[in-house]
Amino acid sequence: MKIYVGNLSYEMTEDELAAEFGAFGKVESVAVPSDKFSGRPRGFAFVEMPTKAEAEAAIAGLNGKTLKERTIVVNESKPRPDNRGGGGYGGGRSGGGGGRPKRY
């Protein structure tokens, strides 16, 4: 089961996170995404545990815990909705019209 861990300290390592979750069961993997430009961790991570029972125990035990002076948020990872648009102008929205496009 994949678990989302948010509000992480930028100094938190994958090994330290694995040790925290290891208290609740076997940790299959830990991923701490980094910013592609700066290389700095983005402040969240994903942890995979083999069973739902272990993952739920880790969520219950670690959600709201303070690690490296940050109160972490731990919950079941949900699939990210694919809302990046499908090409073409307007990201696939239909109808309406008349409004000015957002400038980024």
C-alpha positions in Angstrom: 0.0 0.0 0.0 1.3 3.4 -0.9 1.4 6.1 1.8 1.7 9.9 1.3 3.9 11.8 3.8 3.6 15.6 3.7 5.1 18.6 5.5 8.5 16.9 5.7 11.6 18.8 6.8 13.9 19.3 3.8 16.6 17.6 5.9 14.7 14.4 6.3 16.4 11.5 4.5 14.9 8.4 2.9 16.8 6.2 5.5 15.4 8.2 8.4 11.9 8.0 7.0 12.2 4.2 6.4 13.3 3.8 10.1 10.2 5.7 11.3 7.9 3.6 9.2 9.8 0.4 10.0 8.5 0.6 13.6 5.1 -0.4 12.1 6.1 -3.1 9.7 8.1 -3.8 6.6 9.0 -0.9 4.3 9.2 -1.8 0.6 10.3 1.6 -0.7 10.7 5.2 0.2 10.7 8.0 -2.4 11.5 11.7 -1.6 10.9 13.7 -4.8 13.4 16.5 -5.5 12.8 19.7 -7.4 14.2 19.2 -10.9 15.9 22.6 -11.0 17.3 23.1 -7.5 17.7 19.4 -6.6 16.2 20.3 -3.1 13.6 17.9 -1.7 10.0 19.1 -2.2 8.8 18.5 1.3 6.9 15.3 0.8 7.5 11.6 0.3 5.9 8.3 -0.6 6.4 5.1 1.4 5.2 1.7 0.3 4.4 -1.0 2.8 3.4 -4.6 1.8 0.1 -4.9 3.8 -2.8 -2.7 4.4 -2.7 -3.5 8.1 0.9 -2.3 8.4 0.2 0.8 6.4 -2.8 1.7 8.5 -0.9 1.2 11.7 1.9 3.5 10.4 -0.7 6.1 9.3 -2.4 6.0 12.7 1.0 6.1 14.6 2.8 8.8 12.6 0.1 11.2 11.4 0.6 14.4 13.4 4.0 13.4 14.7 6.7 15.9 14.9 9.9 15.0 13.0 12.8 17.4 12.7 10.6 20.3 14.0 7.8 19.7 11.5 4.4 18.1 12.1 4.0 15.6 9.4 0.8 14.6 7.6 0.5 10.9 6.8 -2.4 9.3 4.8 -3.1 6.8 2.1 -1.8 8.0 -1.2 -4.5 8.6 -3.8 -3.9 8.4 -7.5 -3.2 11.8 -8.9 -6.0 12.9 -11.2 -4.8 13.5 -14.8 -5.9 17.1 -15.1 -2.9 18.3 -17.2 -5.1 18.8 -20.2 -5.0 16.8 -23.4 -3.3 19.1 -25.8 -5.0 21.9 -27.7 -6.0 25.3 -26.4 -8.0 25.5 -23.2 -7.1 22.1 -21.7 -10.2 20.4 -23.1 -12.8 22.8 -21.7 -15.9 23.2 -23.8 -18.7 25.7 -24.1 -18.7 29.2 -22.8 -16.3 31.4 -24.6 -15.8 35.1 -24.4 -13.4 35.1 -21.4 -9.8 36.1 -21.7 -7.2 33.2 -21.3 -5.1 33.1 -18.1 -1.6 34.3 -18.7 1.2 32.6 -16.8 
